Amino acid sequence: FGTDKSILCREIGFNSGQLDEQDNLETTGAVIWAASLILSRWVIELKHIFADKLVVELGAGCGLPGLTACRFTDASRIVITDLMSKTFENLQYNVDKNLQRSSSKR
C-alpha cells in the first residue's frame, strides 16, 4: 500500500443483477454495515494487539475489517470468509483489488 492509507471495498448493488435468487434470500453481506466501520476503526486504533496473531473474520460480507487488519496491522495471517456465493465473489474482488494496489506500490 505504500503511503496510501485507503482501502477499496465494494458493495453489491441490489438492482445490478449481481444477486441471484438464492443470494436474495441472504443479503446481509452485500453492504458495508456501520459495525464494520466501527470495528475497522478499532482495529486501526489497537493494531498492536494483532502483531504476530492469526486474524479470522467469519461472515465477512464485503470484508472491510479483515482488509483493514491486513492493511494496518502486523498480523501473521488473515483469513476472511463468507458463505453466500455472490457475497464471496465480491469479497474476493475486494481482496484482489487491495492486493493489486499493494503490489503495484512496492
N, C-alpha and C positions, 0 to 999 in steps of 0.2 A: 503493500500500500504506500510505501514511501512516506512523504509528509502529509498526504491526503488523509483526512480524518473522517471521511464519509463511508457509508455502507449503502450499496444498492440493494433494494428489497422491493420486489414487485408483488402486487396483489393480483388475484384472479378477478377478471371482470365478469359479473353475473350475467350480463346481456351480451357477452362477446362470443358465446358459443364454446367457450373453453371448458364448461362443465357439462358432462353427460348426465343422463337420467339418474344413474346410481349416485354420482357425486352430488347431485342436487339434494339428495337426502341428508348429506352431511357437509355443510358449507362453512363450518366454524374456522377451518384452516385457510379460507380464501382471502381473509383480510388481516391487516395488522391491527391487533387489539391494543387498547390503552395499556393493559397489563404488560404487553410485550415491550412497549416503550419504557415503562417504569422499570421492568426487570433489566432491560438493556442499560439503562442509566445506572442502576445498582451494580451491574457487572463492571462498568467502567470505574465507578467510584471505589469499588472494593476489589479491583483487579489483582491485587497482591495475594488474595486468598486462593486464587486459581492456579498459581505457579506450580508447575510440575504435577498437576491434577488431571484426571480424566473428567471431562465435562460431557454430560449427556442431556440433550434436550428431547424429551419424548412428546409426541404430538405437536411438533414444531410449527405446523402451518407454514407461514411464509419464512420462518426461521430467523427472525431478527435477533433474538437473544443469543442463539448459537453463533450467528455470524459476528455479533458483537464480541463474544468471547474469543472467537478466532482472531479478530482484528486487534483487540485491545489487551489481551492477557497473554501470559506465557504458559498456558495450559499445555500439558504434554500431548494430549489427544482430545479431539472434539468430535462427538457423534451427534448428528441431527437427524431425527426420524419423523415420519408421519405415515399413516395408513392409507388414506384415500389416494387413488391413482393420479387424479389431476392435481391434487394438492402436492403430492410428492414430485410430480413433473415440474411444478412451479418452484418448489423448494430446490430441486436440482438446478433449475435455471438460475436461481438466486445465488447458490453456491458457486456455480460455474462463472457467472458474471463477476463476482468478487474475486475469485481466484485468477481470472484473466487480468483484472486490473492490478492485482498484486504482482503477478509475474511480469507484466509489461512495465512496471515502475522500478524493477530491480536491475 
